[in-house]
Amino acid sequence: MAELLVDAMTTAWKPEQYHDTYHDDLLRLIAEKVKNGEQVEAVAPATGDAPEGNVVDIVALLRRSVERAAERQESGRPTAP
């Protein structure tokens, strides 16, 4: 029964039926801002060299956690945080 349902809902993929409108919408928004006299700043895309926003460096946290666990183990203290 499930196969019949899936077969009934399945159609051939026709990519020409779909159009990504994000680019067009973005250009329209920019044109409206320019027309209204709003300042439009060009911002260089992030290169990935530096984290942006509220990004947590999980690798650094894991390293510190492992180092603390090793220190606890060397001192004979329990390794649980």
Phi and psi restraints in degrees (range 20) as a CNS / XPLOR table:
assign (resid 1 and name C) (resid 2 and name N)
       (resid 2 and name CA) (resid 2 and name C) 1.0 -63.5 20.0 2
assign (resid 2 and name N) (resid 2 and name CA)
       (resid 2 and name C) (resid 3 and name N) 1.0 -40.4 20.0 2
assign (resid 2 and name C) (resid 3 and name N)
       (resid 3 and name CA) (resid 3 and name C) 1.0 -62.4 20.0 2
assign (resid 3 and name N) (resid 3 and name CA)
       (resid 3 and name C) (resid 4 and name N) 1.0 -40.0 20.0 2
assign (resid 3 and name C) (resid 4 and name N)
       (resid 4 and name CA) (resid 4 and name C) 1.0 -63.1 20.0 2
assign (resid 4 and name N) (resid 4 and name CA)
       (resid 4 and name C) (resid 5 and name N) 1.0 -40.8 20.0 2
assign (resid 4 and name C) (resid 5 and name N)
       (resid 5 and name CA) (resid 5 and name C) 1.0 -63.2 20.0 2
assign (resid 5 and name N) (resid 5 and name CA)
       (resid 5 and name C) (resid 6 and name N) 1.0 -46.5 20.0 2
assign (resid 5 and name C) (resid 6 and name N)
       (resid 6 and name CA) (resid 6 and name C) 1.0 -64.1 20.0 2
assign (resid 6 and name N) (resid 6 and name CA)
       (resid 6 and name C) (resid 7 and name N) 1.0 -44.0 20.0 2
assign (resid 6 and name C) (resid 7 and name N)
       (resid 7 and name CA) (resid 7 and name C) 1.0 -61.1 20.0 2
assign (resid 7 and name N) (resid 7 and name CA)
       (resid 7 and name C) (resid 8 and name N) 1.0 -38.3 20.0 2
assign (resid 7 and name C) (resid 8 and name N)
       (resid 8 and name CA) (resid 8 and name C) 1.0 -68.2 20.0 2
assign (resid 8 and name N) (resid 8 and name CA)
       (resid 8 and name C) (resid 9 and name N) 1.0 -29.6 20.0 2
assign (resid 8 and name C) (resid 9 and name N)
       (resid 9 and name CA) (resid 9 and name C) 1.0 -93.1 20.0 2
assign (resid 9 and name N) (resid 9 and name CA)
       (resid 9 and name C) (resid 10 and name N) 1.0 -5.7 20.0 2
assign (resid 9 and name C) (resid 10 and name N)
       (resid 10 and name CA) (resid 10 and name C) 1.0 -90.6 20.0 2
assign (resid 10 and name N) (resid 10 and name CA)
       (resid 10 and name C) (resid 11 and name N) 1.0 135.5 20.0 2
assign (resid 10 and name C) (resid 11 and name N)
       (resid 11 and name CA) (resid 11 and name C) 1.0 -130.9 20.0 2
assign (resid 11 and name N) (resid 11 and name CA)
       (resid 11 and name C) (resid 12 and name N) 1.0 167.3 20.0 2
assign (resid 11 and name C) (resid 12 and name N)
       (resid 12 and name CA) (resid 12 and name C) 1.0 -69.7 20.0 2
assign (resid 12 and name N) (resid 12 and name CA)
       (resid 12 and name C) (resid 13 and name N) 1.0 141.8 20.0 2
assign (resid 12 and name C) (resid 13 and name N)
       (resid 13 and name CA) (resid 13 and name C) 1.0 -74.0 20.0 2
assign (resid 13 and name N) (resid 13 and name CA)
       (resid 13 and name C) (resid 14 and name N) 1.0 122.0 20.0 2
assign (resid 13 and name C) (resid 14 and name N)
       (resid 14 and name CA) (resid 14 and name C) 1.0 -127.0 20.0 2
assign (resid 14 and name N) (resid 14 and name CA)
       (resid 14 and name C) (resid 15 and name N) 1.0 88.1 20.0 2
assign (resid 14 and name C) (resid 15 and name N)
       (resid 15 and name CA) (resid 15 and name C) 1.0 -60.9 20.0 2
assign (resid 15 and name N) (resid 15 and name CA)
       (resid 15 and name C) (resid 16 and name N) 1.0 -23.7 20.0 2
assign (resid 15 and name C) (resid 16 and name N)
       (resid 16 and name CA) (resid 16 and name C) 1.0 -67.9 20.0 2
assign (resid 16 and name N) (resid 16 and name CA)
       (resid 16 and name C) (resid 17 and name N) 1.0 -13.8 20.0 2
assign (resid 16 and name C) (resid 17 and name N)
       (resid 17 and name CA) (resid 17 and name C) 1.0 -76.8 20.0 2
assign (resid 17 and name N) (resid 17 and name CA)
       (resid 17 and name C) (resid 18 and name N) 1.0 -13.8 20.0 2
assign (resid 17 and name C) (resid 18 and name N)
       (resid 18 and name CA) (resid 18 and name C) 1.0 -115.2 20.0 2
assign (resid 18 and name N) (resid 18 and name CA)
       (resid 18 and name C) (resid 19 and name N) 1.0 142.2 20.0 2
assign (resid 18 and name C) (resid 19 and name N)
       (resid 19 and name CA) (resid 19 and name C) 1.0 -139.6 20.0 2
assign (resid 19 and name N) (resid 19 and name CA)
       (resid 19 and name C) (resid 20 and name N) 1.0 127.7 20.0 2
assign (resid 19 and name C) (resid 20 and name N)
       (resid 20 and name CA) (resid 20 and name C) 1.0 -78.5 20.0 2
assign (resid 20 and name N) (resid 20 and name CA)
       (resid 20 and name C) (resid 21 and name N) 1.0 115.5 20.0 2
assign (resid 20 and name C) (resid 21 and name N)
       (resid 21 and name CA) (resid 21 and name C) 1.0 -94.6 20.0 2
assign (resid 21 and name N) (resid 21 and name CA)
       (resid 21 and name C) (resid 22 and name N) 1.0 -0.5 20.0 2
assign (resid 21 and name C) (resid 22 and name N)
       (resid 22 and name CA) (resid 22 and name C) 1.0 -57.4 20.0 2
assign (resid 22 and name N) (resid 22 and name CA)
       (resid 22 and name C) (resid 23 and name N) 1.0 -48.8 20.0 2
assign (resid 22 and name C) (resid 23 and name N)
       (resid 23 and name CA) (resid 23 and name C) 1.0 -60.6 20.0 2
assign (resid 23 and name N) (resid 23 and name CA)
       (resid 23 and name C) (resid 24 and name N) 1.0 -45.6 20.0 2
assign (resid 23 and name C) (resid 24 and name N)
       (resid 24 and name CA) (resid 24 and name C) 1.0 -63.3 20.0 2
assign (resid 24 and name N) (resid 24 and name CA)
       (resid 24 and name C) (resid 25 and name N) 1.0 -42.9 20.0 2
assign (resid 24 and name C) (resid 25 and name N)
       (resid 25 and name CA) (resid 25 and name C) 1.0 -63.7 20.0 2
assign (resid 25 and name N) (resid 25 and name CA)
       (resid 25 and name C) (resid 26 and name N) 1.0 -40.4 20.0 2
assign (resid 25 and name C) (resid 26 and name N)
       (resid 26 and name CA) (resid 26 and name C) 1.0 -64.6 20.0 2
assign (resid 26 and name N) (resid 26 and name CA)
       (resid 26 and name C) (resid 27 and name N) 1.0 -45.8 20.0 2
assign (resid 26 and name C) (resid 27 and name N)
       (resid 27 and name CA) (resid 27 and name C) 1.0 -63.0 20.0 2
assign (resid 27 and name N) (resid 27 and name CA)
       (resid 27 and name C) (resid 28 and name N) 1.0 -37.9 20.0 2
assign (resid 27 and name C) (resid 28 and name N)
       (resid 28 and name CA) (resid 28 and name C) 1.0 -64.3 20.0 2
assign (resid 28 and name N) (resid 28 and name CA)
       (resid 28 and name C) (resid 29 and name N) 1.0 -42.1 20.0 2
assign (resid 28 and name C) (resid 29 and name N)
       (resid 29 and name CA) (resid 29 and name C) 1.0 -63.3 20.0 2
assign (resid 29 and name N) (resid 29 and name CA)
       (resid 29 and name C) (resid 30 and name N) 1.0 -43.4 20.0 2
assign (resid 29 and name C) (resid 30 and name N)
       (resid 30 and name CA) (resid 30 and name C) 1.0 -63.3 20.0 2
assign (resid 30 and name N) (resid 30 and name CA)
       (resid 30 and name C) (resid 31 and name N) 1.0 -43.4 20.0 2
assign (resid 30 and name C) (resid 31 and name N)
       (resid 31 and name CA) (resid 31 and name C) 1.0 -61.8 20.0 2
assign (resid 31 and name N) (resid 31 and name CA)
       (resid 31 and name C) (resid 32 and name N) 1.0 -39.5 20.0 2
assign (resid 31 and name C) (resid 32 and name N)
       (resid 32 and name CA) (resid 32 and name C) 1.0 -64.1 20.0 2
assign (resid 32 and name N) (resid 32 and name CA)
       (resid 32 and name C) (resid 33 and name N) 1.0 -41.8 20.0 2
assign (resid 32 and name C) (resid 33 and name N)
       (resid 33 and name CA) (resid 33 and name C) 1.0 -63.9 20.0 2
assign (resid 33 and name N) (resid 33 and name CA)
       (resid 33 and name C) (resid 34 and name N) 1.0 -42.4 20.0 2
assign (resid 33 and name C) (resid 34 and name N)
       (resid 34 and name CA) (resid 34 and name C) 1.0 -64.6 20.0 2
assign (resid 34 and name N) (resid 34 and name CA)
       (resid 34 and name C) (resid 35 and name N) 1.0 -43.4 20.0 2
assign (resid 34 and name C) (resid 35 and name N)
       (resid 35 and name CA) (resid 35 and name C) 1.0 -61.6 20.0 2
assign (resid 35 and name N) (resid 35 and name CA)
       (resid 35 and name C) (resid 36 and name N) 1.0 -38.0 20.0 2
assign (resid 35 and name C) (resid 36 and name N)
       (resid 36 and name CA) (resid 36 and name C) 1.0 -82.6 20.0 2
assign (resid 36 and name N) (resid 36 and name CA)
       (resid 36 and name C) (resid 37 and name N) 1.0 -0.5 20.0 2
assign (resid 36 and name C) (resid 37 and name N)
       (resid 37 and name CA) (resid 37 and name C) 1.0 83.5 20.0 2
assign (resid 37 and name N) (resid 37 and name CA)
       (resid 37 and name C) (resid 38 and name N) 1.0 11.1 20.0 2
assign (resid 37 and name C) (resid 38 and name N)
       (resid 38 and name CA) (resid 38 and name C) 1.0 -76.3 20.0 2
assign (resid 38 and name N) (resid 38 and name CA)
       (resid 38 and name C) (resid 39 and name N) 1.0 146.3 20.0 2
assign (resid 38 and name C) (resid 39 and name N)
       (resid 39 and name CA) (resid 39 and name C) 1.0 -78.1 20.0 2
assign (resid 39 and name N) (resid 39 and name CA)
       (resid 39 and name C) (resid 40 and name N) 1.0 132.2 20.0 2
assign (resid 39 and name C) (resid 40 and name N)
       (resid 40 and name CA) (resid 40 and name C) 1.0 -115.7 20.0 2
assign (resid 40 and name N) (resid 40 and name CA)
       (resid 40 and name C) (resid 41 and name N) 1.0 117.8 20.0 2
assign (resid 40 and name C) (resid 41 and name N)
       (resid 41 and name CA) (resid 41 and name C) 1.0 -96.5 20.0 2
assign (resid 41 and name N) (resid 41 and name CA)
       (resid 41 and name C) (resid 42 and name N) 1.0 139.1 20.0 2
assign (resid 41 and name C) (resid 42 and name N)
       (resid 42 and name CA) (resid 42 and name C) 1.0 -93.0 20.0 2
assign (resid 42 and name N) (resid 42 and name CA)
       (resid 42 and name C) (resid 43 and name N) 1.0 124.0 20.0 2
assign (resid 42 and name C) (resid 43 and name N)
       (resid 43 and name CA) (resid 43 and name C) 1.0 -113.2 20.0 2
assign (resid 43 and name N) (resid 43 and name CA)
       (resid 43 and name C) (resid 44 and name N) 1.0 129.9 20.0 2
assign (resid 43 and name C) (resid 44 and name N)
       (resid 44 and name CA) (resid 44 and name C) 1.0 -66.9 20.0 2
assign (resid 44 and name N) (resid 44 and name CA)
       (resid 44 and name C) (resid 45 and name N) 1.0 139.6 20.0 2
assign (resid 44 and name C) (resid 45 and name N)
       (resid 45 and name CA) (resid 45 and name C) 1.0 -65.6 20.0 2
assign (resid 45 and name N) (resid 45 and name CA)
       (resid 45 and name C) (resid 46 and name N) 1.0 151.9 20.0 2
assign (resid 45 and name C) (resid 46 and name N)
       (resid 46 and name CA) (resid 46 and name C) 1.0 -64.0 20.0 2
assign (resid 46 and name N) (resid 46 and name CA)
       (resid 46 and name C) (resid 47 and name N) 1.0 139.5 20.0 2
assign (resid 46 and name C) (resid 47 and name N)
       (resid 47 and name CA) (resid 47 and name C) 1.0 -92.1 20.0 2
assign (resid 47 and name N) (resid 47 and name CA)
       (resid 47 and name C) (resid 48 and name N) 1.0 -9.7 20.0 2
assign (resid 47 and name C) (resid 48 and name N)
       (resid 48 and name CA) (resid 48 and name C) 1.0 89.0 20.0 2
assign (resid 48 and name N) (resid 48 and name CA)
       (resid 48 and name C) (resid 49 and name N) 1.0 -0.3 20.0 2
assign (resid 48 and name C) (resid 49 and name N)
       (resid 49 and name CA) (resid 49 and name C) 1.0 -72.9 20.0 2
assign (resid 49 and name N) (resid 49 and name CA)
       (resid 49 and name C) (resid 50 and name N) 1.0 -37.0 20.0 2
assign (resid 49 and name C) (resid 50 and name N)
       (resid 50 and name CA) (resid 50 and name C) 1.0 -127.9 20.0 2
assign (resid 50 and name N) (resid 50 and name CA)
       (resid 50 and name C) (resid 51 and name N) 1.0 137.0 20.0 2
assign (resid 50 and name C) (resid 51 and name N)
       (resid 51 and name CA) (resid 51 and name C) 1.0 -67.6 20.0 2
assign (resid 51 and name N) (resid 51 and name CA)
       (resid 51 and name C) (resid 52 and name N) 1.0 145.5 20.0 2
assign (resid 51 and name C) (resid 52 and name N)
       (resid 52 and name CA) (resid 52 and name C) 1.0 -113.8 20.0 2
assign (resid 52 and name N) (resid 52 and name CA)
       (resid 52 and name C) (resid 53 and name N) 1.0 149.7 20.0 2
assign (resid 52 and name C) (resid 53 and name N)
       (resid 53 and name CA) (resid 53 and name C) 1.0 75.3 20.0 2
assign (resid 53 and name N) (resid 53 and name CA)
       (resid 53 and name C) (resid 54 and name N) 1.0 -147.9 20.0 2
assign (resid 53 and name C) (resid 54 and name N)
       (resid 54 and name CA) (resid 54 and name C) 1.0 -97.5 20.0 2
assign (resid 54 and name N) (resid 54 and name CA)
       (resid 54 and name C) (resid 55 and name N) 1.0 65.3 20.0 2
assign (resid 54 and name C) (resid 55 and name N)
       (resid 55 and name CA) (resid 55 and name C) 1.0 -95.7 20.0 2
assign (resid 55 and name N) (resid 55 and name CA)
       (resid 55 and name C) (resid 56 and name N) 1.0 134.3 20.0 2
assign (resid 55 and name C) (resid 56 and name N)
       (resid 56 and name CA) (resid 56 and name C) 1.0 -103.7 20.0 2
assign (resid 56 and name N) (resid 56 and name CA)
       (resid 56 and name C) (resid 57 and name N) 1.0 129.3 20.0 2
assign (resid 56 and name C) (resid 57 and name N)
       (resid 57 and name CA) (resid 57 and name C) 1.0 -83.1 20.0 2
assign (resid 57 and name N) (resid 57 and name CA)
       (resid 57 and name C) (resid 58 and name N) 1.0 92.2 20.0 2
assign (resid 57 and name C) (resid 58 and name N)
       (resid 58 and name CA) (resid 58 and name C) 1.0 -65.2 20.0 2
assign (resid 58 and name N) (resid 58 and name CA)
       (resid 58 and name C) (resid 59 and name N) 1.0 -31.9 20.0 2
assign (resid 58 and name C) (resid 59 and name N)
       (resid 59 and name CA) (resid 59 and name C) 1.0 -64.8 20.0 2
assign (resid 59 and name N) (resid 59 and name CA)
       (resid 59 and name C) (resid 60 and name N) 1.0 -43.3 20.0 2
assign (resid 59 and name C) (resid 60 and name N)
       (resid 60 and name CA) (resid 60 and name C) 1.0 -63.2 20.0 2
assign (resid 60 and name N) (resid 60 and name CA)
       (resid 60 and name C) (resid 61 and name N) 1.0 -41.3 20.0 2
assign (resid 60 and name C) (resid 61 and name N)
       (resid 61 and name CA) (resid 61 and name C) 1.0 -63.3 20.0 2
assign (resid 61 and name N) (resid 61 and name CA)
       (resid 61 and name C) (resid 62 and name N) 1.0 -41.8 20.0 2
assign (resid 61 and name C) (resid 62 and name N)
       (resid 62 and name CA) (resid 62 and name C) 1.0 -64.6 20.0 2
assign (resid 62 and name N) (resid 62 and name CA)
       (resid 62 and name C) (resid 63 and name N) 1.0 -40.5 20.0 2
assign (resid 62 and name C) (resid 63 and name N)
       (resid 63 and name CA) (resid 63 and name C) 1.0 -60.8 20.0 2
assign (resid 63 and name N) (resid 63 and name CA)
       (resid 63 and name C) (resid 64 and name N) 1.0 -45.4 20.0 2
assign (resid 63 and name C) (resid 64 and name N)
       (resid 64 and name CA) (resid 64 and name C) 1.0 -62.6 20.0 2
assign (resid 64 and name N) (resid 64 and name CA)
       (resid 64 and name C) (resid 65 and name N) 1.0 -39.1 20.0 2
assign (resid 64 and name C) (resid 65 and name N)
       (resid 65 and name CA) (resid 65 and name C) 1.0 -63.9 20.0 2
assign (resid 65 and name N) (resid 65 and name CA)
       (resid 65 and name C) (resid 66 and name N) 1.0 -42.9 20.0 2
assign (resid 65 and name C) (resid 66 and name N)
       (resid 66 and name CA) (resid 66 and name C) 1.0 -65.3 20.0 2
assign (resid 66 and name N) (resid 66 and name CA)
       (resid 66 and name C) (resid 67 and name N) 1.0 -41.9 20.0 2
assign (resid 66 and name C) (resid 67 and name N)
       (resid 67 and name CA) (resid 67 and name C) 1.0 -62.4 20.0 2
assign (resid 67 and name N) (resid 67 and name CA)
       (resid 67 and name C) (resid 68 and name N) 1.0 -42.8 20.0 2
assign (resid 67 and name C) (resid 68 and name N)
       (resid 68 and name CA) (resid 68 and name C) 1.0 -64.4 20.0 2
assign (resid 68 and name N) (resid 68 and name CA)
       (resid 68 and name C) (resid 69 and name N) 1.0 -41.4 20.0 2
assign (resid 68 and name C) (resid 69 and name N)
       (resid 69 and name CA) (resid 69 and name C) 1.0 -62.7 20.0 2
assign (resid 69 and name N) (resid 69 and name CA)
       (resid 69 and name C) (resid 70 and name N) 1.0 -39.7 20.0 2
assign (resid 69 and name C) (resid 70 and name N)
       (resid 70 and name CA) (resid 70 and name C) 1.0 -65.7 20.0 2
assign (resid 70 and name N) (resid 70 and name CA)
       (resid 70 and name C) (resid 71 and name N) 1.0 -40.6 20.0 2
assign (resid 70 and name C) (resid 71 and name N)
       (resid 71 and name CA) (resid 71 and name C) 1.0 -63.3 20.0 2
assign (resid 71 and name N) (resid 71 and name CA)
       (resid 71 and name C) (resid 72 and name N) 1.0 -41.9 20.0 2
assign (resid 71 and name C) (resid 72 and name N)
       (resid 72 and name CA) (resid 72 and name C) 1.0 -63.9 20.0 2
assign (resid 72 and name N) (resid 72 and name CA)
       (resid 72 and name C) (resid 73 and name N) 1.0 -40.4 20.0 2
assign (resid 72 and name C) (resid 73 and name N)
       (resid 73 and name CA) (resid 73 and name C) 1.0 -65.9 20.0 2
assign (resid 73 and name N) (resid 73 and name CA)
       (resid 73 and name C) (resid 74 and name N) 1.0 -41.0 20.0 2
assign (resid 73 and name C) (resid 74 and name N)
       (resid 74 and name CA) (resid 74 and name C) 1.0 -65.1 20.0 2
assign (resid 74 and name N) (resid 74 and name CA)
       (resid 74 and name C) (resid 75 and name N) 1.0 -34.6 20.0 2
assign (resid 74 and name C) (resid 75 and name N)
       (resid 75 and name CA) (resid 75 and name C) 1.0 -86.3 20.0 2
assign (resid 75 and name N) (resid 75 and name CA)
       (resid 75 and name C) (resid 76 and name N) 1.0 -5.1 20.0 2
assign (resid 75 and name C) (resid 76 and name N)
       (resid 76 and name CA) (resid 76 and name C) 1.0 86.6 20.0 2
assign (resid 76 and name N) (resid 76 and name CA)
       (resid 76 and name C) (resid 77 and name N) 1.0 4.2 20.0 2
assign (resid 76 and name C) (resid 77 and name N)
       (resid 77 and name CA) (resid 77 and name C) 1.0 -81.1 20.0 2
assign (resid 77 and name N) (resid 77 and name CA)
       (resid 77 and name C) (resid 78 and name N) 1.0 157.4 20.0 2
assign (resid 77 and name C) (resid 78 and name N)
       (resid 78 and name CA) (resid 78 and name C) 1.0 -59.8 20.0 2
assign (resid 78 and name N) (resid 78 and name CA)
       (resid 78 and name C) (resid 79 and name N) 1.0 148.3 20.0 2
assign (resid 78 and name C) (resid 79 and name N)
       (resid 79 and name CA) (resid 79 and name C) 1.0 -88.3 20.0 2
assign (resid 79 and name N) (resid 79 and name CA)
       (resid 79 and name C) (resid 80 and name N) 1.0 -5.7 20.0 2
assign (resid 79 and name C) (resid 80 and name N)
       (resid 80 and name CA) (resid 80 and name C) 1.0 -69.0 20.0 2
assign (resid 80 and name N) (resid 80 and name CA)
       (resid 80 and name C) (resid 81 and name N) 1.0 140.7 20.0 2
